[in-house]
């Protein structure tokens, strides 16, 4: 496998994408980040070897142009909510299935022989949620690129770090409400640090033994959702009583939240929590030591960091 020098990072302007682009630039690689609106990627313009290009990655012709002169592709686009459908809704289909299919087709046409695709822990064709089923279909589309396009699939648990839309969301809600009604309170998670994800993406691009492999990405410890919410409360100084909701009530709550202008929770999210979001094997490949949540979260969720409490209400696009 030839050394990778130029990487197209699709979804590079979001939370995970920013960490990936920064890591690749630190390693001296040229990074191309397409975005439909340049202002969404303004924060990447200071990276010395990053190029931000205004383009619609869902347009096959635009993808073909973006692939010119590229050695590898990192696929990061994902959405948390979609209109419903069978086996998954149209928004999930577009982002999780159609886009990976187009990425593989464009890579083949341009002779790009390497792709690293970030999926999700729990992706299964028979998963309980549309999100999980669509992620599994996207993985199948990536694997179909063999042998012309060598692939690596990464399956992270929920990802935390400054600017995340998971722990910051609960920090904001705890600040505003005296009680926390919580669906999926006993659901299990193994949160992974965003910089660990970026490091594995970067290493996967250079390792021959990563080709044709699917790796789980998780942190060193499992938590219930309730434990995570209580921990966020301790850090922010807004610990509230947690009221666990049975799934029926959680679905009703989520149905109401779906009607808000910004969806904080959906019924499909509730269904996703039926499956534990934890690694079945080693938390990270190649003997890597994952970063503990407790080593990072206090710095951006602590009482002194008031700004982080509002981050969850910013529009997040992977």
Order of alpha helices (4+ residues) and beta strands (2+ residues): beta-alpha-beta-beta-alpha-beta-alpha-beta-alpha-beta-beta-alpha-beta-beta-beta-alpha-beta-beta-alpha-beta-alpha-alpha-alpha
